[in-house]
Amino acid sequence: MLTAITRALSPAIVDCELSFLERQPIDFALAVRQHAAYEDALRALGTRVISLPCLPSHPDCVFVEDPAIVLDEVAIMTRMGAESRRGESESLAAELGKYRELRWIEAPACLEGGDVIRVGKTLYVGLSRRTNVAGIQQLAGLVQPFGYWVTPIEVRGCLHLKSACCYLGDDTLLANRQFLDTDGLCGLNIIDVATSEPHAANALRIAGTVLIPESYGETRERVGSAGFQVRAVDTSELIKAEAGVTCCSLVFEAD
């Protein structure tokens, strides 16, 4: 069964980590409603949602994608580049351990799940402010026994690789070429985000439908025109926390 782990927002989200955006006021009550609607969208697409309680002292805890990478055979618990977020991992590992054998990234390596895109047996990994060379090397060693190949991709001007591009399926990426080196993405088709929507590259495909934030209408039209089924979700408050639609869930197949 397609399964998504999510986590409730912390009231401290107003103090979230920011790297490339100016801090703006976040309407917490609206953010909670938007997150609930996001979970409802996942359910409507046939996904079982497992919602973990918030971690009040961790402002970014809703972004469950970063502490782990879930593959078919194993789950990798990352060591996040933002030190303030490392306390999020323990409770997530306890839940993930019900579905996958766990492996751990260890110091001095740093790796965040938002920097990892899977296309078949290839893992494209962003070299970013949050993921270092040691993290990429450790990940390669952990997944090699399961037949995965790791390809580093340089990221610039944005937080994670998935801020720069996301895999839509059918050998196609949605991307902002200004944020990454596309030379390593051999053989993949690229749909370019609208110039007026530079942060629109983060999209989540669930059961054949691509979720894209409501505020990125022109990019949504481009994806739809390319033949993909598209659904808008309102994430305006979460975007202020430098988040995309992939950030708020860990999606995988589970019995």
Salt bridges, closest charged atoms under 4 A:
GLU39 OE2 - HIS35 ND1 3.99
ASP40 OD1 - ARG43 NH1 2.99
GLU65 OE2 - LYS162 NZ 2.68
ASP66 OD2 - ARG85 NH1 2.63
ASP66 OD1 - HIS160 NE2 3.80
ASP72 OD2 - ARG118 NH2 3.03
GLU73 OE2 - LYS121 NZ 2.97
GLU88 OE2 - ARG85 NE 2.89
GLU95 OE1 - LYS98 NZ 3.04
GLU101 OE2 - ARG103 NH1 2.74
GLU112 OE1 - ARG130 NH1 3.18
GLU112 OE1 - HIS160 NE2 2.70
ASP170 OD2 - ARG205 NH1 3.41
ASP192 OD1 - ARG177 NE 2.57
GLU218 OE2 - ARG222 NH2 3.56
GLU237 OE1 - LYS240 NZ 3.10
